[in-house]
Amino acid sequence: MGKRPVVTSRPIVFWTIWRPHLTMAVSITVRMTGAGLYLGAFLAAAWAIALAAGPQAYAGFKALVGSIPGKLVMIGLTFSFFFHFAGGIRHLVFDAGYGFSPKAATQSAAAVVIFAVAATAVTWLLAYAVGAA
């Protein structure tokens, strides 16, 4: 008879296998923001449908998007766009064969986060400044 496998009382969790670090978090978040942008495409379709449906439907859509939860969703979509954009450029650099050293990978991951936060903030500050938000 063969040996029985060792069963532990503690389940194996993600953090016991891999030590979390910035490059991993950015890689996972790039994928999550990509999924979020797909959901944002449905919002864009809803905007177009409301616009085509007439002034009342469009006014309702504007009220929904202009509410606090609506603005939070829009800010999240803006962040997702900039994060995914910067992450895509980072991966293009990787595809060219550059940036694989641990130091360079960590620096580029930090640059993605900083760019996404800064670009989102600037976009929304400009939108508020011109009365678009």
VOBAVEX-952977 format. One record per residue: x, y, z of N, C-alpha, C, O in turn; residue number from 1. Coordinates in nm, 3 decimals, always signed. Example, Ala and Ser with C-alpha at 12.3 -4.5 7.8 and 13.67 -1.06 7.14 Angstrom:
# VOBAVEX-952977
(rec (+1.319; -0.569; +0.780); (+1.230; -0.450; +0.780); (+1.320; -0.330; +0.780); (+1.424; -0.332; +0.846); 1)
(rec (+1.285; -0.225; +0.708); (+1.367; -0.106; +0.714); (+1.290; +0.003; +0.787); (+1.341; +0.114; +0.804); 2)
END
This chain:
# VOBAVEX-952977
(rec (+0.084; -0.118; +0.000); (+0.000; +0.000; +0.000); (+0.088; +0.124; +0.000); (+0.193; +0.129; +0.065); 1)
(rec (+0.043; +0.225; -0.075); (+0.117; +0.351; -0.082); (+0.092; +0.437; +0.040); (-0.001; +0.413; +0.117); 2)
(rec (+0.175; +0.537; +0.055); (+0.158; +0.630; +0.166); (+0.041; +0.723; +0.138); (+0.016; +0.763; +0.024); 3)
(rec (-0.028; +0.757; +0.244); (-0.138; +0.852; +0.232); (-0.081; +0.994; +0.229); (+0.019; +1.022; +0.295); 4)
(rec (-0.144; +1.083; +0.152); (-0.094; +1.221; +0.148); (-0.112; +1.289; +0.283); (-0.207; +1.261; +0.356); 5)
(rec (-0.022; +1.378; +0.312); (-0.030; +1.453; +0.437); (-0.139; +1.558; +0.424); (-0.141; +1.636; +0.329); 6)
(rec (-0.228; +1.559; +0.519); (-0.336; +1.657; +0.519); (-0.310; +1.753; +0.633); (-0.292; +1.713; +0.748); 7)
(rec (-0.306; +1.881; +0.599); (-0.285; +1.980; +0.703); (-0.419; +2.042; +0.740); (-0.513; +2.043; +0.661); 8)
(rec (-0.424; +2.092; +0.861); (-0.548; +2.156; +0.905); (-0.558; +2.298; +0.851); (-0.665; +2.359; +0.854); 9)
(rec (-0.448; +2.350; +0.802); (-0.446; +2.486; +0.749); (-0.456; +2.483; +0.597); (-0.373; +2.418; +0.532); 10)
(rec (-0.554; +2.552; +0.538); (-0.564; +2.549; +0.392); (-0.448; +2.628; +0.330); (-0.395; +2.721; +0.391); 11)
(rec (-0.411; +2.589; +0.210); (-0.307; +2.661; +0.139); (-0.371; +2.787; +0.079); (-0.469; +2.779; +0.005); 12)
(rec (-0.315; +2.899; +0.113); (-0.365; +3.024; +0.059); (-0.259; +3.086; -0.029); (-0.141; +3.052; -0.023); 13)
(rec (-0.303; +3.179; -0.111); (-0.217; +3.243; -0.210); (-0.090; +3.296; -0.147); (+0.019; +3.277; -0.203); 14)
(rec (-0.100; +3.362; -0.031); (+0.016; +3.428; +0.028); (+0.119; +3.331; +0.084); (+0.233; +3.369; +0.109); 15)
(rec (+0.080; +3.204; +0.104); (+0.177; +3.108; +0.153); (+0.262; +3.051; +0.040); (+0.366; +2.990; +0.064); 16)
(rec (+0.218; +3.070; -0.084); (+0.292; +3.018; -0.199); (+0.382; +3.127; -0.258); (+0.500; +3.104; -0.284); 17)
(rec (+0.326; +3.245; -0.279); (+0.400; +3.356; -0.336); (+0.401; +3.473; -0.240); (+0.300; +3.503; -0.175); 18)
(rec (+0.514; +3.539; -0.231); (+0.523; +3.659; -0.149); (+0.473; +3.776; -0.234); (+0.526; +3.801; -0.342); 19)
(rec (+0.370; +3.848; -0.187); (+0.316; +3.958; -0.267); (+0.420; +4.069; -0.286); (+0.495; +4.101; -0.195); 20)
(rec (+0.422; +4.126; -0.404); (+0.510; +4.239; -0.432); (+0.443; +4.327; -0.536); (+0.342; +4.290; -0.595); 21)
(rec (+0.499; +4.444; -0.556); (+0.436; +4.545; -0.642); (+0.417; +4.496; -0.785); (+0.311; +4.519; -0.844); 22)
(rec (+0.516; +4.429; -0.841); (+0.503; +4.386; -0.980); (+0.389; +4.286; -0.998); (+0.320; +4.288; -1.100); 23)
(rec (+0.369; +4.199; -0.899); (+0.258; +4.105; -0.904); (+0.125; +4.179; -0.894); (+0.032; +4.151; -0.969); 24)
(rec (+0.118; +4.274; -0.801); (-0.006; +4.349; -0.782); (-0.043; +4.428; -0.907); (-0.160; +4.433; -0.946); 25)
(rec (+0.057; +4.489; -0.971); (+0.030; +4.566; -1.092); (-0.015; +4.472; -1.205); (-0.108; +4.505; -1.278); 26)
(rec (+0.048; +4.360; -1.219); (+0.010; +4.265; -1.323); (-0.135; +4.219; -1.305); (-0.210; +4.214; -1.401); 27)
(rec (-0.172; +4.186; -1.183); (-0.309; +4.143; -1.154); (-0.406; +4.258; -1.178); (-0.514; +4.238; -1.234); 28)
(rec (-0.368; +4.378; -1.136); (-0.456; +4.494; -1.150); (-0.474; +4.533; -1.296); (-0.582; +4.580; -1.333); 29)
(rec (-0.373; +4.516; -1.379); (-0.388; +4.543; -1.523); (-0.499; +4.454; -1.580); (-0.581; +4.500; -1.659); 30)
(rec (-0.500; +4.330; -1.540); (-0.605; +4.239; -1.588); (-0.742; +4.278; -1.535); (-0.841; +4.273; -1.607); 31)
(rec (-0.746; +4.318; -1.408); (-0.874; +4.360; -1.349); (-0.927; +4.487; -1.416); (-1.047; +4.498; -1.441); 32)
(rec (-0.839; +4.582; -1.445); (-0.884; +4.704; -1.510); (-0.931; +4.676; -1.653); (-1.021; +4.742; -1.703); 33)
(rec (-0.869; +4.578; -1.717); (-0.917; +4.538; -1.850); (-1.060; +4.487; -1.842); (-1.143; +4.522; -1.926); 34)
(rec (-1.089; +4.406; -1.743); (-1.226; +4.358; -1.724); (-1.319; +4.474; -1.691); (-1.433; +4.478; -1.739); 35)
(rec (-1.272; +4.567; -1.610); (-1.353; +4.684; -1.576); (-1.385; +4.769; -1.699); (-1.493; +4.826; -1.709); 36)
(rec (-1.289; +4.777; -1.791); (-1.313; +4.854; -1.913); (-1.417; +4.786; -2.002); (-1.491; +4.853; -2.074); 37)
(rec (-1.423; +4.654; -1.997); (-1.531; +4.585; -2.070); (-1.666; +4.625; -2.012); (-1.761; +4.648; -2.087); 38)
(rec (-1.676; +4.632; -1.880); (-1.801; +4.676; -1.818); (-1.829; +4.822; -1.854); (-1.945; +4.860; -1.872); 39)
(rec (-1.724; +4.903; -1.865); (-1.741; +5.042; -1.906); (-1.796; +5.053; -2.047); (-1.864; +5.151; -2.078); 40)
(rec (-1.767; +4.956; -2.132); (-1.822; +4.956; -2.268); (-1.974; +4.944; -2.263); (-2.043; +5.002; -2.347); 41)
(rec (-2.026; +4.870; -2.167); (-2.171; +4.863; -2.152); (-2.229; +4.998; -2.110); (-2.338; +5.036; -2.153); 42)
(rec (-2.155; +5.070; -2.027); (-2.198; +5.204; -1.987); (-2.198; +5.297; -2.108); (-2.290; +5.378; -2.124); 43)
(rec (-2.097; +5.286; -2.192); (-2.092; +5.367; -2.315); (-2.209; +5.331; -2.407); (-2.267; +5.419; -2.471); 44)
(rec (-2.243; +5.204; -2.415); (-2.357; +5.162; -2.497); (-2.487; +5.218; -2.438); (-2.575; +5.261; -2.512); 45)
(rec (-2.498; +5.216; -2.306); (-2.617; +5.272; -2.241); (-2.627; +5.422; -2.270); (-2.737; +5.474; -2.290); 46)
(rec (-2.515; +5.491; -2.271); (-2.514; +5.634; -2.304); (-2.568; +5.655; -2.446); (-2.653; +5.741; -2.469); 47)
(rec (-2.517; +5.576; -2.540); (-2.561; +5.590; -2.679); (-2.709; +5.557; -2.695); (-2.780; +5.625; -2.770); 48)
(rec (-2.756; +5.456; -2.626); (-2.897; +5.419; -2.634); (-2.983; +5.529; -2.574); (-3.086; +5.565; -2.631); 49)
(rec (-2.941; +5.583; -2.459); (-3.017; +5.693; -2.397); (-3.018; +5.815; -2.487); (-3.121; +5.883; -2.497); 50)
(rec (-2.909; +5.845; -2.552); (-2.902; +5.958; -2.644); (-2.997; +5.938; -2.762); (-3.064; +6.032; -2.805); 51)
(rec (-3.001; +5.817; -2.814); (-3.089; +5.788; -2.927); (-3.236; +5.781; -2.887); (-3.324; +5.803; -2.970); 52)
(rec (-3.262; +5.752; -2.760); (-3.400; +5.737; -2.713); (-3.470; +5.870; -2.690); (-3.592; +5.874; -2.676); 53)
(rec (-3.396; +5.977; -2.687); (-3.460; +6.108; -2.674); (-3.417; +6.183; -2.550); (-3.344; +6.132; -2.465); 54)
(rec (-3.465; +6.308; -2.540); (-3.422; +6.397; -2.432); (-3.454; +6.347; -2.292); (-3.373; +6.364; -2.200); 55)
(rec (-3.569; +6.284; -2.274); (-3.605; +6.235; -2.140); (-3.512; +6.123; -2.096); (-3.463; +6.123; -1.983); 56)
(rec (-3.488; +6.028; -2.183); (-3.400; +5.915; -2.150); (-3.258; +5.965; -2.124); (-3.190; +5.918; -2.032); 57)
(rec (-3.213; +6.060; -2.206); (-3.079; +6.112; -2.188); (-3.066; +6.190; -2.057); (-2.964; +6.182; -1.990); 58)
(rec (-3.170; +6.265; -2.022); (-3.169; +6.338; -1.895); (-3.161; +6.241; -1.777); (-3.093; +6.267; -1.678); 59)
(rec (-3.232; +6.129; -1.788); (-3.225; +6.027; -1.683); (-3.087; +5.967; -1.672); (-3.037; +5.944; -1.562); 60)
(rec (-3.025; +5.941; -1.787); (-2.890; +5.886; -1.787); (-2.792; +5.985; -1.726); (-2.707; +5.948; -1.645); 61)
(rec (-2.804; +6.112; -1.765); (-2.715; +6.215; -1.709); (-2.733; +6.227; -1.558); (-2.635; +6.246; -1.486); 62)
(rec (-2.856; +6.216; -1.511); (-2.881; +6.224; -1.367); (-2.816; +6.105; -1.295); (-2.759; +6.121; -1.187); 63)
(rec (-2.823; +5.988; -1.356); (-2.763; +5.870; -1.295); (-2.611; +5.882; -1.290); (-2.550; +5.859; -1.185); 64)
(rec (-2.551; +5.919; -1.401); (-2.405; +5.931; -1.407); (-2.357; +6.051; -1.325); (-2.246; +6.049; -1.272); 65)
(rec (-2.440; +6.153; -1.313); (-2.403; +6.272; -1.237); (-2.420; +6.258; -1.087); (-2.379; +6.346; -1.011); 66)
(rec (-2.482; +6.148; -1.042); (-2.497; +6.126; -0.899); (-2.362; +6.089; -0.838); (-2.267; +6.060; -0.911); 67)
(rec (-2.353; +6.089; -0.707); (-2.226; +6.053; -0.642); (-2.182; +5.911; -0.677); (-2.066; +5.892; -0.713); 68)
(rec (-2.271; +5.810; -0.668); (-2.227; +5.676; -0.710); (-2.187; +5.673; -0.858); (-2.092; +5.604; -0.895); 69)
(rec (-2.259; +5.746; -0.942); (-2.226; +5.750; -1.085); (-2.089; +5.812; -1.109); (-2.012; +5.763; -1.191); 70)
(rec (-2.060; +5.920; -1.037); (-1.929; +5.983; -1.052); (-1.818; +5.891; -1.001); (-1.709; +5.888; -1.058); 71)
(rec (-1.844; +5.818; -0.894); (-1.744; +5.724; -0.845); (-1.715; +5.615; -0.948); (-1.600; +5.575; -0.966); 72)
(rec (-1.820; +5.568; -1.015); (-1.800; +5.470; -1.122); (-1.719; +5.532; -1.235); (-1.627; +5.468; -1.288); 73)
(rec (-1.751; +5.655; -1.273); (-1.679; +5.721; -1.381); (-1.532; +5.746; -1.344); (-1.443; +5.731; -1.427); 74)
(rec (-1.508; +5.784; -1.219); (-1.370; +5.802; -1.174); (-1.297; +5.667; -1.178); (-1.181; +5.660; -1.219); 75)
(rec (-1.364; +5.561; -1.136); (-1.306; +5.427; -1.143); (-1.275; +5.385; -1.286); (-1.171; +5.324; -1.311); 76)
(rec (-1.364; +5.418; -1.378); (-1.339; +5.385; -1.519); (-1.223; +5.467; -1.575); (-1.144; +5.417; -1.654); 77)
(rec (-1.213; +5.593; -1.532); (-1.101; +5.677; -1.576); (-0.970; +5.619; -1.526); (-0.873; +5.609; -1.601); 78)
(rec (-0.967; +5.581; -1.398); (-0.848; +5.519; -1.341); (-0.815; +5.389; -1.415); (-0.699; +5.362; -1.447); 79)
(rec (-0.918; +5.308; -1.442); (-0.897; +5.182; -1.513); (-0.836; +5.206; -1.649); (-0.745; +5.134; -1.690); 80)
(rec (-0.886; +5.308; -1.720); (-0.831; +5.338; -1.852); (-0.683; +5.372; -1.843); (-0.601; +5.315; -1.915); 81)
(rec (-0.648; +5.466; -1.755); (-0.509; +5.509; -1.746); (-0.418; +5.397; -1.694); (-0.305; +5.382; -1.741); 82)
(rec (-0.466; +5.319; -1.599); (-0.386; +5.209; -1.544); (-0.361; +5.104; -1.652); (-0.248; +5.058; -1.671); 83)
(rec (-0.466; +5.066; -1.723); (-0.454; +4.965; -1.827); (-0.367; +5.015; -1.942); (-0.288; +4.938; -1.998); 84)
(rec (-0.380; +5.141; -1.976); (-0.298; +5.202; -2.081); (-0.150; +5.197; -2.044); (-0.067; +5.152; -2.123); 85)
(rec (-0.118; +5.242; -1.923); (+0.022; +5.243; -1.879); (+0.075; +5.100; -1.864); (+0.190; +5.073; -1.898); 86)
(rec (-0.007; +5.010; -1.813); (+0.034; +4.870; -1.802); (+0.059; +4.808; -1.937); (+0.149; +4.725; -1.952); 87)
(rec (-0.020; +4.846; -2.036); (+0.000; +4.796; -2.172); (+0.133; +4.844; -2.230); (+0.204; +4.768; -2.295); 88)
(rec (+0.165; +4.971; -2.207); (+0.294; +5.023; -2.253); (+0.409; +4.950; -2.183); (+0.510; +4.917; -2.245); 89)
(rec (+0.392; +4.924; -2.054); (+0.494; +4.850; -1.979); (+0.516; +4.713; -2.041); (+0.630; +4.668; -2.054); 90)
(rec (+0.409; +4.646; -2.079); (+0.422; +4.514; -2.139); (+0.480; +4.521; -2.280); (+0.547; +4.427; -2.323); 91)
(rec (+0.455; +4.630; -2.352); (+0.519; +4.646; -2.482); (+0.671; +4.657; -2.466); (+0.747; +4.604; -2.546); 92)
(rec (+0.713; +4.727; -2.361); (+0.857; +4.737; -2.332); (+0.912; +4.598; -2.298); (+1.020; +4.561; -2.343); 93)
(rec (+0.836; +4.523; -2.218); (+0.877; +4.385; -2.188); (+0.888; +4.302; -2.317); (+0.983; +4.226; -2.334); 94)
(rec (+0.788; +4.318; -2.407); (+0.789; +4.242; -2.532); (+0.910; +4.276; -2.618); (+0.956; +4.194; -2.697); 95)
(rec (+0.962; +4.398; -2.603); (+1.082; +4.438; -2.677); (+1.209; +4.383; -2.613); (+1.318; +4.400; -2.667); 96)
(rec (+1.194; +4.319; -2.498); (+1.308; +4.255; -2.433); (+1.376; +4.340; -2.327); (+1.488; +4.309; -2.286); 97)
(rec (+1.311; +4.445; -2.283); (+1.371; +4.535; -2.183); (+1.292; +4.532; -2.052); (+1.174; +4.495; -2.049); 98)
(rec (+1.359; +4.572; -1.943); (+1.292; +4.594; -1.816); (+1.266; +4.470; -1.732); (+1.179; +4.473; -1.645); 99)
(rec (+1.340; +4.363; -1.755); (+1.315; +4.240; -1.681); (+1.392; +4.229; -1.549); (+1.362; +4.141; -1.469); 100)
(rec (+1.489; +4.314; -1.526); (+1.561; +4.304; -1.399); (+1.463; +4.338; -1.286); (+1.371; +4.418; -1.307); 101)
(rec (+1.481; +4.280; -1.169); (+1.388; +4.308; -1.060); (+1.374; +4.458; -1.030); (+1.264; +4.506; -1.004); 102)
(rec (+1.485; +4.530; -1.035); (+1.479; +4.674; -1.007); (+1.399; +4.747; -1.113); (+1.313; +4.829; -1.081); 103)
(rec (+1.426; +4.718; -1.240); (+1.354; +4.785; -1.350); (+1.206; +4.749; -1.348); (+1.121; +4.834; -1.373); 104)
(rec (+1.174; +4.623; -1.320); (+1.034; +4.580; -1.317); (+0.958; +4.650; -1.204); (+0.843; +4.691; -1.222); 105)
(rec (+1.022; +4.663; -1.089); (+0.958; +4.731; -0.977); (+0.941; +4.880; -1.007); (+0.838; +4.938; -0.974); 106)
(rec (+1.041; +4.941; -1.069); (+1.031; +5.083; -1.103); (+0.921; +5.107; -1.207); (+0.846; +5.204; -1.196); 107)
(rec (+0.911; +5.021; -1.306); (+0.806; +5.040; -1.406); (+0.668; +5.014; -1.346); (+0.571; +5.079; -1.386); 108)
(rec (+0.658; +4.922; -1.252); (+0.530; +4.898; -1.185); (+0.489; +5.021; -1.104); (+0.373; +5.061; -1.106); 109)
(rec (+0.585; +5.080; -1.033); (+0.556; +5.202; -0.957); (+0.516; +5.315; -1.051); (+0.427; +5.393; -1.019); 110)
(rec (+0.582; +5.324; -1.166); (+0.548; +5.428; -1.263); (+0.406; +5.412; -1.314); (+0.337; +5.512; -1.336); 111)
(rec (+0.361; +5.289; -1.334); (+0.223; +5.264; -1.379); (+0.125; +5.317; -1.276); (+0.029; +5.386; -1.311); 112)
(rec (+0.148; +5.286; -1.149); (+0.057; +5.329; -1.043); (+0.057; +5.482; -1.032); (-0.050; +5.543; -1.026); 113)
(rec (+0.175; +5.541; -1.030); (+0.185; +5.687; -1.016); (+0.118; +5.756; -1.135); (+0.043; +5.852; -1.116); 114)
(rec (+0.145; +5.709; -1.256); (+0.084; +5.769; -1.374); (-0.068; +5.759; -1.368); (-0.136; +5.858; -1.394); 115)
(rec (-0.121; +5.642; -1.335); (-0.266; +5.624; -1.334); (-0.334; +5.716; -1.232); (-0.437; +5.776; -1.262); 116)
(rec (-0.276; +5.726; -1.114); (-0.333; +5.813; -1.011); (-0.325; +5.959; -1.054); (-0.423; +6.033; -1.044); 117)
(rec (-0.209; +6.001; -1.103); (-0.190; +6.141; -1.143); (-0.278; +6.177; -1.262); (-0.342; +6.282; -1.262); 118)
(rec (-0.283; +6.091; -1.363); (-0.363; +6.121; -1.482); (-0.512; +6.125; -1.449); (-0.585; +6.209; -1.502); 119)
(rec (-0.557; +6.037; -1.362); (-0.697; +6.039; -1.319); (-0.728; +6.168; -1.244); (-0.831; +6.232; -1.269); 120)
(rec (-0.640; +6.206; -1.153); (-0.661; +6.330; -1.077); (-0.662; +6.451; -1.168); (-0.750; +6.537; -1.155); 121)
(rec (-0.569; +6.460; -1.259); (-0.563; +6.575; -1.351); (-0.688; +6.579; -1.440); (-0.746; +6.686; -1.460); 122)
(rec (-0.729; +6.466; -1.491); (-0.848; +6.459; -1.576); (-0.971; +6.512; -1.503); (-1.047; +6.592; -1.557); 123)
(rec (-0.991; +6.466; -1.380); (-1.110; +6.506; -1.307); (-1.100; +6.649; -1.254); (-1.201; +6.718; -1.244); 124)
(rec (-0.980; +6.693; -1.220); (-0.965; +6.834; -1.181); (-0.995; +6.926; -1.298); (-1.061; +7.028; -1.281); 125)
(rec (-0.948; +6.890; -1.417); (-0.979; +6.968; -1.537); (-1.129; +6.964; -1.567); (-1.188; +7.066; -1.604); 126)
(rec (-1.191; +6.849; -1.551); (-1.335; +6.837; -1.576); (-1.413; +6.928; -1.481); (-1.508; +6.994; -1.523); 127)
(rec (-1.374; +6.930; -1.355); (-1.442; +7.020; -1.259); (-1.413; +7.165; -1.291); (-1.501; +7.250; -1.276); 128)
(rec (-1.291; +7.196; -1.335); (-1.255; +7.334; -1.364); (-1.335; +7.393; -1.479); (-1.367; +7.511; -1.477); 129)
(rec (-1.369; +7.310; -1.578); (-1.444; +7.362; -1.692); (-1.595; +7.336; -1.678); (-1.672; +7.366; -1.769); 130)
(rec (-1.636; +7.280; -1.566); (-1.777; +7.257; -1.539); (-1.834; +7.133; -1.605); (-1.956; +7.121; -1.618); 131)
(rec (-1.749; +7.042; -1.646); (-1.796; +6.921; -1.712); (-1.826; +6.808; -1.615); (-1.883; +6.706; -1.654); 132)
(rec (-1.791; +6.825; -1.490); (-1.814; +6.718; -1.393); (-1.900; +6.767; -1.279); (-1.931; +6.690; -1.187); 133)
END
